[in-house]
Amino acid sequence: MSLALETTAGANAVVADKPSLAGLTRDGLRAALAAAGVPEKQLRMRVNQLWSWLYVRGVRDFSEMTDVAKELRANLAERYSLSRPEIVSEQVSVDGTRKWLLRLPAQARDGRPPEVETVYIPESDRGTLCISSQVGCTLNCTFCHTGTQRLVRNLTGQEIVGQIMLARDRIGDWPGATPPGDGRLLPSSERKITNIVLMGMGEPLYNFDNVKAAMEVAADGEGLSVSKRRITLSTSGVVPEIARWGADTGTMLAISLHAVRDELRDELVPINRKYPIAELLEACRNYPGLSNARRITFEYVMLKGVNDSLAEAKELVRLLAGIPAKINLIPFNPWPGAPYECSDWDQIERFAEVVNRAGYASPVRTPRGRDIYAACGQLKSASIKQRASERAVPAQLASSGD
């Protein structure tokens, strides 16, 4: 039985009249402090102080920053908040998976505040946080629920980091914090979020700069301190950006492959029409830092009667020859109106055996959070992109004084 919690504005609510400092880069904090009147000669010290309070201790109130001058704390509290994204709903699966529907502050072109989903997947010895990079998606992958939602907008770097901070708040992953007392699974490790995967809503390489900035905050050794080897970006195959991502960030890479023939991948992952399989795999072979110690993960969703034949398993092995790789077989996770079924378990095992015999690690991903639609390919929010005429209505009402 899953737990469902509906939450309203509270400790994690969006504070509309004050911009938040939570999730900012060092440069962003420096600009905010300068705007608050902090002298130039003090900026570096003050940035370091706030950085530690935000990303090591996770404070949510300026009054807790005890080594910051009281006058400055009061000044900052007048101008800024430390709010995270607002939790619209929280669901906890029978297997301990947690899903949050998060509402973000509205930007000028949003009309109404957009919403995204973030998922936390605990295991006995580690915890993985699956974060979103866009509201909606442009790729229209036919097996993915997110693909049925049109792109609303990119997330800012601050909004991406905010998902990490919010998750750490909710599971008690800050020093001295209390974990939730609902009896659901949490790792035995000191850190409850050990891995971050950019596998939520959106194509992260279509939001390159914001995702990069966010991962720099996540990987900073003086802050959130998540190892780059424990950060994985998953892409559907934006070939021109793959090498740049590897060179600029040094994180792990996952490829949403799902087919071994261009004609089928054109249907399942339409970006393949622009960047076909041969081009994608060539970019993988040239991924900076690629080695047996830093393998690329190839994700392959198992669709009954579509891509799960043993002939396709053999072709998959042939295609990936020479690429240090792990092949992640993903049982299809159903969603309302989905046009596919999950492959039979016996067929998944036969497929995996072909891959294993070729020398590839090919774990079959255990579906997690299916009962709360938190599993791979099931994420979606109700946010829609408003037309300019719709965005103009509130402005007209405001100007009329109604």
N, C-alpha and C positions, 0 to 999 in steps of 0.2 A: 504494500500500500504506500502510495506516495504522499508526501506532505505538501500542502499548498498554502502559502502565506500571502495574503494581499496586504501590502504595506502602503501607507500614505506618507505625506511629507513629514520628515522627522530629522534624525541625526544625519541621514545621508541625502537629504533633499537638496535639489538644486536651489541655490539662492540667486534669484534672478537679478536683484539690484546690485550685487557685488560680484565681480569676477573672482574665480577661485585661483589660488596659487597651486593647488594640488595637481600634479601631472605636468607642470612646466619644466622645461629644460633649464640648465644653468643660465643660459642667455635670457630666457624668459623671466626667470627670477631676478636677474640683474636689472632688466628693464622695469619690472614692477617696483623694485626697491628704489631705483632712481626716480621713478614717477612719484614715489612717496616721500621724496626729499632726502634720501640717504646720501651723504656726501660721497663723492667719487672715491676718495681714499679709503672709505669703509666698505665699499661695495663687495669686494672679494671676500672679506671676512664674513659679512652678513649673508651673502649667498651660501657660503659653506655652512653657516649655522642653520639656516632654514633648510638646506638640503638634507642635513642630518636629521632634523626634527621631522621632516616630511617623509623621507624614504628609508630611514633606519628605524625610527620610533613610531612613525605613522600617526602623529598627533592630529587631532581634529579641532583644536582650539588654540588660539595664539597664547592664551594664558599659561599653557603648559610649557612654553619655550623659555625655560627658567634662566638660560644664559643670555637671553636677548633683553636689552634695556626695557624697562617697564613702559617708558614713554613711546618707544618704537613699537612695542607690541600693541599699545592702544591705537597708535596711528595706523598700523597695518589692519587692525580689526575694523577700523572705520571705513577703510577703502576696499578690503578684500575679505574673502572667506577661504576656508579650507575644505569646501564641500566636494563630494564625489558625485558621480551620476546618481540620479534618483532611482530607487528601486520601486518599480511598478508592481512586480510580483516576484516571489521566490518559490521555487518548487524543489523538493528533495525526493529523489527516486528511492525505491526500495533497495537499490544497490549503493546508495550513498552519493550518487551523482547529484550535483546541485546546479540549477539553472536560474539565472536572474534575467528578467526583462527590465532593461534600464532605459530611463528617459533622460535625454540630453538637453542642455539649454538650447533654446531655439536661436538660430542665427538669422541674419536679416532676411535671407531668401527662403527660410524654412516654412514660414507661416505658422505652423504648430510644431511643438517640440518633437523631434524624431525619436525613435526607440530602436534599440538593438538588443541582442541576446548574447550572454556570456555563460560559459559552462565550466564547472570545476569537476574533475574526475579523480576521485581518490583511489589509491591502492594501498596495500599494507605498508609499503616502504617508500612511496612517493606520491605526489599529487600533481596533476597536469591541469593547467588553466588554458582553456580554448577561448581566444578572444577574437572579436570582430574588428574589421578595418574599414568597412563601409556600411551604410544603411542601405540594404538591398544589394543588388548585383547586376552587372550588365551582361554576364556571360551566358545565362539561360541554359545551363547544363540540365538535361532533361530528367536526370535521376535525383536532382537536388531541389529540396523545398525552397531554399533561399532563391534559387534561380527563377522561381515563379513571381518574385517580387522585383519590381523595377528599381533601378538605382535611384535613391533619393539624394544622397550626397556622400562624399568622403568624410570619414572621421578625422578630426584634428589629432595631432600627436598627443595633446593633453587629454583628449577623450579616450584615446587608446590606453595611455598610462592609467587613467582613472579607473578603467576596468580592473586592472591589477590591484590597485589600492583598495577598491571596493571589495574585491574578493578576499583580500587579506584582512579587512575589517570583519567580514562576515564569518570567517572560519577561525578567527583568533590567531592570525599568523604574524602578529607583531610581538616584539619582546614583552613578556609579562602579560600578554592579552589572554583572555579566557575563551576557550573554544565553545562552539554552540553545544548546548546540553541536550540535543535531541536523540542521542544514542546512535547516530549514523556513523558510518565508517570515516575515519580520518587516519592519515599515515602515522606510523610510529616515529618517523624522522622528526628532527628538531624543526626543520622548515616544512610547512604543510604544502606550500606551492614550490615544487622543485623544478618543474618544467613549464615552459610557455610554448603554445603552438598557435600560430596565426592560421587557424583553420575554421574560424567562425564565419560570420556573414561577410561576403565581399571577396574581391580579388586583391590581395595586399600589394601586388606589384603595379596595380593601377592607382595606388595611393602611396607611391614610393617614398616621397620625401617625409610625409607625416609618419609613416610606419618606421622608417629609418630613425627619425628623431625619437620616437617612442622607445624603440629597442635600445638606443643609446642610453636612455634613462634607466631602462630595465637592467641593462648589463653593467651599469656603473658600479665598480667595486666599492665605492664609498656610499652607496645608497641601497637600492633594491637588490643589487648584487646577484643577478641570475647569470650563470655561466653561459657564454655564447654557444657552447656545445649542448646546452639544454634549452636553447631557443630554436624552434623550427618554423620556417616560413613555408607554407604550402601554396603552390601556384598551379593554375590550370594550364600554364604554358605561355606566358608572356615572354617569348624568346629574347627580344632585344634587351630586357632588363635583368635577365638571370645572371649574366657575368658581372654586371655592375653591382647587383645586390651582394654577390659573394665577395667581390673586391672591397666594397664599402663597409660591410658589416661583419663578415666572417661567421654568420650563423649557419646552422644546418639547413638543408633544403629538402623539401618533399615535392614530388610531382604527382598531380592528380591525372593519372594516365587513363586507366579504365578500358582501353581497347588497344588492339595490336594492328588493326587495319584502318587506314585513313577514312574509308567510306563509313565505317561504324563510328569512329571517333568524331567525325564531322557531325554526326547526329547526337551523340552523347555529350560531347564537349565542343560546342560550335566554334570556339576560338581555333580549333584545329584546321578550319578552312583557311585561316590566315597563316598559321604556323604549324604545318603538318608534322607528323611523328618524326620523320628523318631530321628535320631542323631542330626540333625539340631535343632529341637525344644527342645531337651534336653539341648543343649548348650545355647539356649535362656533362658530356665527356670533358668539356673545357671549363667546368665550374672551378673557380679558384679554391685551392686547398683540398680538392677532392683526393681521397686516399682510402685505404682499407680502414683506417681509424675514423675517417669522416665520410661515411657512405651517404649516398642519396637514397632517400626512401621513395619508392614508387607505390602509389596508392591505387588499388584496383578493386572497384566495387563489384561484387558478385551478383549478376543479374541473370535470373533463370532463363535459359534458352537464348540468351542474347550474346554474352561474351564469356561463357563459362565452359566451353568445350575443352577437351584435352589437347586438341590441335592448337587452340589459342594459347594454352599454357606453354606448349612447346615453342610457339612463335614468340611469346613473351620472353622466354629464356634466350632465344636467338637474338632478339632485338637488343637486349641489355648486355650482351657479351662484351666484356672489357670495361664495363662501368662498375666501380665499387658500389654495390647497391644492396638494399634490403627491400623485399617486396611485401607490402602490407595488404593482405587480402581482407576486404571489408564486406561482411554480409550486408546486403541492402537493407536499409532501415526504412520501413514504409511510412508514408504520410498521406493525409486525405487527398484522394484523386491521383495518387501516383500511378504512372502507366506501367510499372514494372513489379515483378515479384522477386523475392530473394531466392537465390539458388538453393537447391536441396543440400542439406548438410553433407551427405555422402559425396555429392559432386564437388563441393568445396574441398573436402579432404583429398579427393583424387587429384584435383587441380593443384593443391598445395604439395602433394607428393611429387608431382612432376617438377615443380620449382625447387623443392628441397633436394631432389636427386641431382639437380644441376649445380648444386653448391651454394644456393642462395638461402639466406634466412627468410622464411616466408610465414611469419606468424599470422594466424587468423584473428583479426581484432574482435574481441568479445564485445558484443553490443552493450553499451552502457547508456542508461537513462532513456531507454525506449518508451517507458511508461509515461514520461513527462515530455516527450518529443525533444530530448536533449542530445540524441545520438547523431553521429556523423550524417550530414545531409538533411537534417530535420529542422534546422533553425530558420526562423522567419519572424518578422514583426509586421504589425499592421500599418506601419508608416507608409505614406504615399507622397509622391512629389506633387506639390500643388502647382496649378497654373498661375501665371502672373495675375490673372483676373481674380482668382480666389485669394491670393495674398493681398490684393488691393482692398478687399472688403473691410478687414479690421482697421486698416489705416484710414479709410473713409469714415468709418464709424467714430474712430478716435478724434478725427478732425472736426466732426460735427458736434462733438460733445455728448453724444448719446451713450 
